[in-house]
Amino acid sequence: MPNTWSQSSPSRVIHADNLDVLPDLPDGAFTVVYLDPPFNTGRQQKRQTMTSVRTEAGGAGAAGVVTGFKGQRYERIKGDLRGYDDQFDDYWAFLEPRLIQAWRLLAADGTLYLHLDYREAHYAKVLLDALFGRDCFLNEIIWAYDYGAKSRQRWPTKHDTILVYVKSANGYFFNSEAVDREPYMAPGLVTPEKAARGKLPTDVWWHTIVSPTGKEKTGYPTQKPAGILRRMIQASSREGDWVLDFFAGSGTTGAVAAALGRRFVLVDANPESIAVMRTRFMAVPGVEFLVTAGTMGS
């Protein structure tokens, strides 16, 4: 795909492997990057291992030690995690280069939301601490829901984890007043005025999944509810800002961004995802659909 994207470009959906197109996007272009990677379902997917070696300018350092953003060294971290998980190399090789791109593409006041399930969140937290710096960790959001089968062999797992990191610990954008408020769980304990206004969400978000029979449902199997994306985009961006999702799935990130007056870039390699988004954005003016040569006819 030719590098024709600029801050004045229309919102767009790109049918491609994200690593093929992310390097063509300019540094610091996006105020929000939301990622819901597919590698979070019990390691059923296998990918070819890819090596990513980055060192400080000028070289020297202990053998095997990799230096990343802000001089962070994390080869030891990778080595330690290998000792607990014999498939960690595969996980790191898949996620790391994409998170490096996410860091590069974030604006100086930008925020990354990385959406994972309980199997991967602890690994990703260590990875992001190394790439972004621990001082840029903002929140661990727990999205809790109560739907579907419930195990009787353990406490039923009914939550996802959303790790929130900012590009700059001292300069990120966050507007809590723009966020839709929610009802108090015990409205009798606050004044009638407060109860009527509602409360600001905390880092635990109770929100139902997308109803299988609701109007929001697109048919895409991993679709996330618009209410979850709305909260992130409201708080961490302004009207006219750019939002990026390069595991776009059903396109909820773009749909919410457009409704809130933001512009967006969505990337996905799955033809089913692109088909769903074509239908979803049919009525949204000014959305371009692009395809890379490697995905034509797929």
N, C-alpha and C positions, 0 to 999 in steps of 0.2 A: 504494500500500500504506500503510495507516495506521501511524503510528509507535507500535508496541506492543512493541518489543523492549526488554528490560532485562537486567541481569546475572542475573536469576532465570529468564529465559525458557529453554525447552527448546532443544536444538540444532535448527537449521532449515536447509532447503534452499529457496532462493528462485528462482523462474523469472522472470527479469527482465534488462533491460539494467542492468549494475552501476551506471552513473552515475545511474540513476533511483532506486536504493534506498540507495546508500551515504550520502547526506546525512541519511537518517533514523536512521542508527546513531550512538550517542553517542560523544563524544570519548574517546579513551584506553581503549577497551573491550577491546582484543585484545592479548594478549602475543606472539602470532606472527601475522604476515600472510605467507602464501605466495602468490606470483603466478607463473603460467606463461602469459603472454599469447599470443594466437594470432598476433601480428604479429612472427613470427620465422622465416618460411619463404621468404625471398627476395623480399619486397615484392610478392606477388601480389595482396594485398588492397588495395582502395582505400577511403578513407573521406573524408567531407566535412570540410574543414579547419575547425577551431574555434579561435577566438582566446581566449586566457586572459591577462588583463592584471592584475597585482597590483602595487601600489606601496606604499611606506612611508606610514604615517599622516602627514598633513601635506603629502604631495605632493612637491614639488620634487625634481628629479633630472634628469640629462641626458635629452634627448629620446630615446625609444626604449629606454631602459634600464629593465628590469623588476627589481624588488627582491622577493626571495622570503623564505623562512624564514631567520631569523638575520641578516637584512640582506644576504644574498647577492645580488649582481647578476649576471645571466646572459644578458642580451640579446646581449652581445658573443659569448658562447659559441654561442648559437643562430645568430648571423650567420656566425661562422666555419665552423660545421658546414654551413651551407647551401652554402658555397663548395665543399665536397667532395661533397655529395650533394643532387641537385636534388629528391629526394623527402623530405628531412628535415623540412620543414614538416608533412607529413602524419603522419610518425612522431611528432614532438613533440606535435602536436595530439591524437593518439589517446592517447598514454601519459601525458603530463604531468598532465592533470586527475585521472586515476586514481591516480597516485602521490601527488598532493597529498592525496587522500582517505586513502590508505594511511598517510601520515605523521600525519594528524589522528587516525586511528582507533587507532594504536599506543598501548599503555600507556606510561607513563613509563619502564618497564624493558623495553619491547618490542623485537622484532627483525623486520625485513623480510627475506625471502628472495625475490629476483627471479630467476626461472629463464629463461634465454634461450639461443639458439644463437649461434654465432660471428659471425653477420652483424650482430647488434644490440648485443652486449654493450658494445662500446666507446662507442657513442652513449649507452646507458643509464647507463654509469658517469659520464659528464660530467653528465648530467641529474640523477642522484642526488646527486652532489657539490654541485650547486647547490641542490637542495631540502633535503637533510639537513645539509649541511656536511661537508667532507672529514674532519673529526675523528670523524664518526660512521660512517665506512667501517670495517667490521670484517674482512671477508674476501672474497676471490674464490675460490670453490670450483670446482674442475674435476671434473665427473662424467665419468669415462672409461669407455667400454664397447667391446666388440669384437664387433660383430654386423652383418650385412648386407653389401651390396656394397662393394668397395674399389676406388677409382680407381687406375689405372696412370699417370695424367697428373700427379698430385701426391701429396703425403702424404695418405693417406685421413683424412677428418675423422670422428673417433670420440669426440667429447666435447661436453658442454654446459657453459655457464658459469652459476653461481649467485652473484649479487652479494648480499652480506650487509651491511645497514646497521642501526644501532641508533638508537633515539629519543634516547638520552642517552649520550654517550661515556663518562661516568663512573658511570652507574647502571643499566646493562643487566643482565638476568639471563642467566647462562650456567652450566650444571652439566655439566661434562665427565664426571663420575663416573656420571651417569645414562645415558650413551651406550653402546650395545652395542659391545663391543670386536671387533677383527678380528685374524686370524692375522698373525704376523710373516712377512714375505716370506723372511727368512733366520733361522729359529728357532734354528739352531745357533750364532748369534752372541750369544744372550742366555741367561740362566740358565733352567733347566727351569721354575722357578716363573713367570718372566715369559712364557715361551712358552705355558704352560698358561693363563695369565690373558688373553693377547692384548694388543694395543696399542691405544691411543687412535687414532682416525682423524686424519689430517692434513687439509689443504685439497685433497688430491687423493683422490677417492673412486672406487675401482674397484668397479663394481657393474653386473651385467648388466641389460639392458633387460627389460621384461615379456615373458616367453616367449610366442610365439604359440599354444603348445599347453599352457601352464601353467594351474594352477588360479586364479592371480591374474587372468588375462585376462578383461576384461569385454566386449571387442569394440569399445571406444571407441578411435579411431585414435591419439590422442596420449596415451594413458594412461601415467603415470609409475609406476615401481616403488614399492611400499610401503616398501621398505627405505630409500630416499632420504628420503622424508617422515618416516619414523620417527626417523631420526638428527637431523633439524632440530628436531622437536617435543620429543624427549627432552631435547635440550641447552638449548632456549630457552624452555621453559615448565614449569609444575608441574601436578600433578593439580588439576583444577577450573578451570584457566585457560581462557580463550577463544581459539580459533584461527579465523582468517578466510581464506577463499580465494574471491575473486570472479571468477576464471576457472576454475570448479570442474571442468569436463570430466567425467571419470568418477567424481569424488568421492573419490579416494584420500586427499586431505587429511583429509576428514571421517572416513573409515573408520579411518585411523591414529589420529586424535585420539580417537575414541570408544574404541578398543582400549586407549589409554594413560590413559583416565580424564579426558580434556579434553572441553570442550564446543566446538561449532563453528557457524559460519554459512558456508554455501556459496551462491554466486550464479552463475547461468549463464543466458544467453538462448537457448541452443540446445535445442530440444525433444528432440533425441536424447540430449543430456547428461542432461536431467531424467529421461528414461525409464530410462537406465542407472542413475541414482542411486536411483530408486524401487525397482528390483529389488535394488540393492546394500544399501539400508538397510531392507529389508522386515523383517529379523530384528533390527534395532537398536531397542530400546525408546525411546520419547519423542522421536522425530524428526518435526518438523512440516514439511509441504510447503506453500509459499505461492506464489501467482502474482499478478503485477501485472496491472492492467487492460490494459496495452499488449501483453501477451503471451498473453492468453486466446485460445484457438482457434488459436494459431500452431503 
